[in-house]
Amino acid sequence: MNQLGEIRFYEGDNCSQHYIGKLNSDFTQSWDLTLISAPVSSETAKSCTLIDVKPGTEIRLYDDTFGLSQQNSAVIQVRSNIQEKCIDSFTTSLSGPDVEVTINQNLGELGGITRIELNSGTS
């Protein structure tokens, strides 16, 4: 049986402090975190754990609710099947065989995360 992938968000770096919400990684979606119905509180996420996330999945985290390309962002690209992996911070680049994290600091340092865009990977 296939397990649905998920992304769990935490208040602290290194997947620490309080668990603040999760997203299913199997569906392409986007969220304005300033809305009360958002699955993760606005400006609180500092790290996340990827669980059973498929290759090709891309997660974009913005400090702007519109997700404009000229805004600051962190982009997590999954390169291979991930059983479980902590993304320690949304302010530090990372490049490995299973995941790449790119930081785009177009307007200074990445502030609090207020928008998440998720493009699901292929099977």
N, C-alpha and C positions, 0 to 999 in steps of 0.2 A: 504494500500500500504506500502511495506517495504521500509524503508529509508536506503540508503547506509551509512555505518559508515565511520567516518573520524578521522584523527589525525591532529590537527593543532599545529604547532610549533611556539615558540616565542623566541626572543632574551634574554629576562630577566627571572629571577626566578619568580615563582608565576604567570605564564602565562601573563607576563607584557611586556612592551616595544613593539617593533615592531613585528607584525605578519610576519613570513618569509616563510611560505609554508605549504602545507598539503599533506597527503597521504590518499588514500582510504584504509580502514581497512578490506574490504571484500575479498581481493585477496592476496595470498602469493607472496611476492616479496622481492627483496633486492636492495639497492642503494649504489653506491659509490658516496658520496657527493662531491668529488673533480671534478667530471665530470660536464661540462657546462649544460648538460641536466638533472641534478639532480633536484628533486622537492623542495629541501631545500638546502640553502647555506651551504657549508662546514664550520665547526667549529663555527657556530653561535647559534645553538639551545641550550637553557638552560632549557626549560620546554615545556610542551605540554598539550593540552586539548583533552580528549577522548570524542567523540560525537557519540552516537548510536553504540558503539563498542560491539561486541558479546562476550559472555563468551568463554574461550578457546583461545582467541587471545593472541599472545605473540609478544612483540616488543623488539628487541635487538638493543641497541645503542652502538657503538664502537668508540674509539679514534684511530682506525687503519683501513685503507681502505680495508684490507683483511678479517676482522672479525674473527681473530684467537682466539681460546678459551683461550689462555694464555695472551691475551691482556686485558686491562681494559674495562669494559662494565657496562651498566645498563640494567637490564631486567625487563620489565613491563609485568606482567601476569594478564589478566582480568579474574576474578572469577565469575562474574555475569553480567547481562545486565547493561550497563552503558549508561544512557541518556546523561549526561554531567558531566565530572570530570576533574579538573586541576591536573596534576602531577607537583607539585611545583618546583621540581629540579631533575636533573639526577645524583646528588651526595649524595642524602639522601635516606636511606631505608625507606620503608613504608609497613605496613601490615594491611589490613582491610578486611572486608567481601566481598568487590567488586573488589579490586585490590591489588596486591603485587608488590613492587618495590625492587629488589635486586641489590646491588652494588658489583661488582667484581673488587677489586683493586689489581690486580696481579702485577702491575708495578708502584705502587704509585697512586696518585689521577687521576681520570678520566679527560682527557683533552678534547679538542674540539671534537665534534661529527663529524666523517668523514665517517661513514657507518651506515646504518639502515637496519635491517632484520626484516621482518614482516611475521609471520605465522598466517593466518586468523583463527578465531574460527569457531566452528561448529554452525549450525542453532539451 
